[in-house]
Amino acid sequence: MDDMDYMVDKSGPYYDLFSKSQRVNILVLGDNDGLTDTIMLASYDMKNQRVDIISVPRDTYYMRKDYKGAANQKINAIYGSEGVIGTAKAVSNTLLGIPINYYAVIEFSDVEKIVDEVGGVPMDIPFTMKYDDPYDKPPLHIYIKKGQQTLDGETSVEFLRYRHGYPEGDIGRVKAQQTFIQSALKQAIGPNLPAVVKVGLREIDSDITLGMATKIATKAIGLDSQNVATYLAPGGSKTVNGASYWFVDTEQAGDLVEQIYKSGDVSEETGEAD
């Protein structure tokens, strides 16, 4: 990201970890009508063949003094007013200055094409998902039966957009998305990965160069899907002046970042690794 000084200054607590690392960090944003419904930081350690994905809840509190209203203090609102760079800076700050090298903004139509390219995504749907909202953009009509099945592109979009039946609310949706991502990566990793990456480069709005995408795809062909870990930015929910936010715990977030960067073997002692 040429427009962003993504390396923290030398006085930062994790400068040495970041500056010496060979990780490639990609900010993945799911765009829904100007709001980022999905915010993930995917970190690929090409040397140790690990992928660590940190999900930042869309309701994460991020104060912006120049913007009024409760909704504008949520991290998912930044994209609509400050674009990718503003969102990247907010995510980096939330995760203790973690560097962001590239971004990828994904639309629903992109997901559909990529999933169809990998041949579908196996998922065990925990309950029947049914929801209709003809006024959503695009109109939302969801019906997915409970049980083990392989989701095609269209049904995958329905699954990712579903948000009304999880006991944990939006955090439950985030965890469901993480499960989907892990299964999708398991499907994609292998000889067909370069073809999947090619579809992604064609469809997704991203600043990842062809050279870097080819390098990542070539290295990741041999990636063991067991070395893919997902985390939720640690914290808790709280209602302030009638608005619900997710407040990231700075100390725990620092522990998580340090854990990921210090070793190729990430333990599950910190964060919510799956």
Backbone torsions as a table, in degrees:
resi	resn	phi	psi	omega
1	MET	NA	95.2	-174.6
2	ASP	-62.9	-26.6	-177.0
3	ASP	-85.0	2.1	-176.3
4	MET	-130.7	127.7	174.2
5	ASP	-78.8	89.2	-168.9
6	TYR	-82.5	-6.3	177.9
7	MET	-97.5	127.1	-178.8
8	VAL	-64.5	160.9	-178.2
9	ASP	-72.8	167.5	-172.7
10	LYS	-67.5	-16.7	179.3
11	SER	-85.7	-6.5	-179.7
12	GLY	-67.8	149.1	-175.3
13	PRO	-65.9	-21.0	-176.0
14	TYR	-118.4	21.2	-177.9
15	TYR	-57.9	-46.6	-177.7
16	ASP	-62.7	-42.2	179.3
17	LEU	-61.9	-45.9	-177.1
18	PHE	-68.5	-44.9	-172.9
19	SER	-70.5	-27.9	-178.0
20	LYS	-92.3	-8.7	-174.5
21	SER	-80.6	149.6	175.2
22	GLN	-102.5	15.5	179.8
23	ARG	-69.3	149.0	172.0
24	VAL	-112.7	121.0	-176.4
25	ASN	-109.1	127.8	-177.2
26	ILE	-122.2	125.0	175.5
27	LEU	-84.9	120.0	-178.7
28	VAL	-108.1	121.4	-178.2
29	LEU	-120.8	131.5	174.1
30	GLY	-98.7	111.2	-174.8
31	ASP	-88.0	128.6	175.8
32	ASN	-133.6	91.4	176.8
33	ASP	57.4	45.1	175.0
34	GLY	90.2	-6.7	175.7
35	LEU	-112.2	144.5	178.8
36	THR	-91.7	96.4	179.0
37	ASP	-67.9	-27.1	179.5
38	THR	-128.0	129.9	177.0
39	ILE	-132.4	114.2	179.7
40	MET	-133.3	143.2	172.9
41	LEU	-110.7	107.8	-179.4
42	ALA	-96.7	121.7	-177.1
43	SER	-116.4	117.1	-177.4
44	TYR	-108.3	116.1	175.4
45	ASP	-90.8	96.3	-174.9
46	MET	-69.8	-26.3	-179.8
47	LYS	-71.8	-48.0	-176.7
48	ASN	-97.9	3.2	177.1
49	GLN	54.3	62.1	176.4
50	ARG	-134.4	146.4	171.7
51	VAL	-124.1	126.4	177.3
52	ASP	-121.1	127.1	-175.3
53	ILE	-120.2	119.1	178.3
54	ILE	-104.3	121.4	175.6
55	SER	-92.5	130.9	175.8
56	VAL	-106.9	113.9	-178.3
57	PRO	-54.6	141.5	-176.5
58	ARG	-64.1	-23.3	179.7
59	ASP	-90.8	12.5	179.1
60	THR	-57.2	130.5	-179.5
61	TYR	-71.5	128.0	175.6
62	TYR	-144.3	104.7	-173.2
63	MET	-70.3	130.3	174.3
64	ARG	-128.3	105.9	-172.9
65	LYS	-61.9	-29.0	-175.7
66	ASP	-85.8	1.0	-178.4
67	TYR	-121.5	129.6	-178.9
68	LYS	-96.0	157.2	176.6
69	GLY	97.4	144.4	-176.6
70	ALA	-62.4	-39.4	-176.9
71	ALA	-62.8	-32.3	-177.5
72	ASN	-76.6	-6.9	175.8
73	GLN	-95.2	7.3	175.2
74	LYS	-97.2	142.6	-172.6
75	ILE	-64.0	-25.4	-177.8
76	ASN	-74.4	-12.3	179.9
77	ALA	-84.7	-13.6	-174.0
78	ILE	-66.3	-37.1	-176.4
79	TYR	-58.2	-41.0	-176.8
80	GLY	-68.1	-25.7	-177.3
81	SER	-109.3	-27.9	-176.7
82	GLU	-123.4	1.1	174.0
83	GLY	72.0	-165.7	-176.9
84	VAL	-63.8	-43.2	-176.3
85	ILE	-62.9	-44.5	178.6
86	GLY	-62.2	-42.1	178.6
87	THR	-65.4	-42.4	179.6
88	ALA	-61.1	-42.5	179.3
89	LYS	-64.0	-39.8	180.0
90	ALA	-65.6	-42.9	179.4
91	VAL	-65.7	-42.9	178.7
92	SER	-60.9	-45.0	178.9
93	ASN	-64.2	-40.1	-179.8
94	THR	-63.4	-33.9	-179.0
95	LEU	-102.1	39.5	171.3
96	LEU	59.9	37.2	175.5
97	GLY	82.8	17.9	-179.8
98	ILE	-58.3	133.5	-177.5
99	PRO	-70.7	146.0	175.4
100	ILE	-122.6	116.4	-175.7
101	ASN	-89.3	-36.9	-176.9
102	TYR	-143.5	165.6	175.5
103	TYR	-130.4	159.5	174.2
104	ALA	-145.5	117.7	177.8
105	VAL	-102.4	119.1	-171.9
106	ILE	-111.4	128.9	174.3
107	GLU	-95.1	164.9	179.2
108	PHE	-58.5	-39.7	-179.0
109	SER	-64.8	-31.2	177.5
110	ASP	-65.6	-44.0	179.9
111	VAL	-59.2	-44.7	-178.1
112	GLU	-58.6	-45.7	-177.9
113	LYS	-69.2	-39.2	-178.8
114	ILE	-69.0	-42.9	179.4
115	VAL	-62.3	-42.3	178.5
116	ASP	-64.2	-32.5	178.9
117	GLU	-67.2	-35.9	-179.5
118	VAL	-84.6	-3.7	177.7
119	GLY	89.2	19.6	179.7
120	GLY	96.0	164.0	-177.1
121	VAL	-123.0	115.2	177.6
122	PRO	-65.8	131.0	179.1
123	MET	-145.0	145.7	172.2
124	ASP	-101.8	100.9	-176.5
125	ILE	-75.9	121.2	-171.4
126	PRO	-71.7	-24.2	178.9
127	PHE	-157.6	159.9	179.6
128	THR	-66.5	125.5	-178.3
129	MET	-100.9	118.4	-179.0
130	LYS	-138.3	125.3	-179.7
131	TYR	-164.3	142.2	177.5
132	ASP	-134.2	132.7	173.8
133	ASP	-145.6	92.4	-177.2
134	PRO	-68.0	-11.7	-177.1
135	TYR	-96.0	-7.2	177.9
136	ASP	-70.4	164.7	-179.2
137	LYS	-121.8	111.0	-9.8
138	PRO	-70.4	165.1	179.9
139	PRO	-51.3	140.6	-172.0
140	LEU	-109.5	118.8	176.3
141	HIS	-133.3	108.7	-173.9
142	ILE	-119.1	130.0	169.6
143	TYR	-152.4	105.6	179.5
144	ILE	-129.0	121.4	-178.0
145	LYS	-72.2	149.9	175.5
146	LYS	-63.2	144.8	173.0
147	GLY	122.2	173.3	-179.9
148	GLN	-72.4	133.0	-178.8
149	GLN	-166.5	166.9	175.2
150	THR	-106.7	118.3	-177.6
151	LEU	-82.9	128.8	173.1
152	ASP	-82.3	-176.6	-175.0
153	GLY	-59.7	-47.2	-177.6
154	GLU	-64.2	-44.5	-179.3
155	THR	-69.7	-31.5	176.5
156	SER	-61.8	-41.2	177.6
157	VAL	-62.2	-42.0	177.6
158	GLU	-60.2	-45.1	-179.5
159	PHE	-60.4	-45.0	-176.9
160	LEU	-70.2	-26.0	-179.8
161	ARG	-87.7	-14.3	-178.1
162	TYR	-68.6	134.1	-176.0
163	ARG	-145.9	2.9	-166.8
164	HIS	-103.9	-5.2	-174.0
165	GLY	-117.5	8.0	-177.6
166	TYR	-86.0	129.8	179.5
167	PRO	-55.8	-32.1	-179.8
168	GLU	-91.3	11.5	179.3
169	GLY	66.0	-136.0	-175.7
170	ASP	-66.7	-28.1	177.1
171	ILE	-66.4	-36.0	174.8
172	GLY	-62.9	-38.4	177.4
173	ARG	-64.8	-41.4	178.0
174	VAL	-59.8	-44.7	-179.5
175	LYS	-65.7	-36.8	176.5
176	ALA	-64.3	-39.4	177.2
177	GLN	-63.7	-38.9	179.1
178	GLN	-63.9	-41.9	177.4
179	THR	-61.5	-41.3	178.7
180	PHE	-63.2	-45.7	-179.3
181	ILE	-60.3	-43.3	179.5
182	GLN	-62.2	-42.7	179.6
183	SER	-67.6	-40.0	179.6
184	ALA	-64.4	-41.2	178.4
185	LEU	-65.2	-39.0	177.8
186	LYS	-60.3	-38.8	178.2
187	GLN	-69.7	-37.3	-173.2
188	ALA	-78.6	-33.8	-176.0
189	ILE	-66.8	127.0	-179.1
190	GLY	144.5	-168.5	-176.0
191	PRO	-58.9	-26.2	-177.6
192	ASN	-85.8	-1.0	-176.2
193	LEU	-57.6	-43.9	178.1
194	PRO	-57.1	-35.9	178.5
195	ALA	-68.0	-38.0	177.9
196	VAL	-65.4	-43.0	178.5
197	VAL	-62.7	-38.2	178.5
198	LYS	-60.6	-42.9	176.9
199	VAL	-63.4	-42.6	179.8
200	GLY	-60.8	-44.8	179.6
201	LEU	-63.0	-34.5	-179.3
202	ARG	-73.1	-35.2	-171.6
203	GLU	-97.8	-34.6	-170.4
204	ILE	-89.1	143.4	172.2
205	ASP	-80.1	109.3	-175.6
206	SER	-152.3	154.7	175.7
207	ASP	-101.7	11.6	175.8
208	ILE	-68.4	125.6	-178.6
209	THR	-74.0	158.8	177.2
210	LEU	-59.6	-39.9	-180.0
211	GLY	-62.9	-45.9	179.9
212	MET	-68.1	-40.0	178.6
213	ALA	-61.4	-41.0	178.5
214	THR	-65.6	-40.5	178.9
215	LYS	-63.3	-45.8	-179.8
216	ILE	-63.5	-45.5	-178.3
217	ALA	-62.9	-41.3	-179.1
218	THR	-64.7	-43.4	179.6
219	LYS	-68.8	-37.5	-172.5
220	ALA	-78.5	-10.4	178.0
221	ILE	-55.7	-36.6	-178.6
222	GLY	-94.3	9.3	-178.6
223	LEU	-68.6	132.3	175.8
224	ASP	-81.3	125.2	-177.9
225	SER	-61.1	-19.6	176.5
226	GLN	-70.2	-15.0	179.6
227	ASN	-97.2	25.3	174.0
228	VAL	-110.7	118.1	-178.3
229	ALA	-120.2	142.7	177.5
230	THR	-118.3	148.2	-177.9
231	TYR	-139.2	154.0	170.8
232	LEU	-104.1	130.6	176.3
233	ALA	-53.1	116.6	-170.5
234	PRO	-64.9	143.3	-179.5
235	GLY	164.2	-151.2	-179.4
236	GLY	-161.0	161.0	-179.1
237	SER	-90.4	150.1	179.8
238	LYS	-156.2	141.1	177.8
239	THR	-97.2	126.2	-179.8
240	VAL	-125.8	119.7	-179.6
241	ASN	51.9	40.4	176.7
242	GLY	85.2	-5.6	-179.3
243	ALA	-106.8	138.6	-179.1
244	SER	-93.7	128.3	179.8
245	TYR	-128.5	159.4	168.1
246	TRP	-106.5	119.8	-180.0
247	PHE	-101.0	116.5	179.6
248	VAL	-74.2	132.1	177.1
249	ASP	-80.3	110.8	-173.8
250	THR	-60.4	-42.7	-178.7
251	GLU	-64.7	-44.9	179.9
252	GLN	-68.2	-35.8	177.4
253	ALA	-63.4	-39.8	176.7
254	GLY	-63.2	-41.4	177.4
255	ASP	-61.2	-41.2	-179.6
256	LEU	-65.0	-47.1	179.2
257	VAL	-60.2	-44.3	179.7
258	GLU	-63.2	-41.7	-179.9
259	GLN	-60.7	-44.0	-178.5
260	ILE	-66.5	-41.3	-173.8
261	TYR	-83.0	-22.6	-172.8
262	LYS	-78.8	-21.4	-174.8
263	SER	-149.3	153.1	173.1
264	GLY	-76.5	-16.2	179.0
265	ASP	-106.8	92.5	-177.8
266	VAL	-79.3	123.4	177.4
267	SER	-83.2	173.6	-179.4
268	GLU	-107.0	25.1	-176.6
269	GLU	-77.0	-23.9	-178.3
270	THR	-124.8	148.7	179.0
271	GLY	77.5	-168.3	-178.7
272	GLU	-124.1	67.3	-178.0
273	ALA	-70.7	143.8	176.7
274	ASP	-114.7	NA	NA
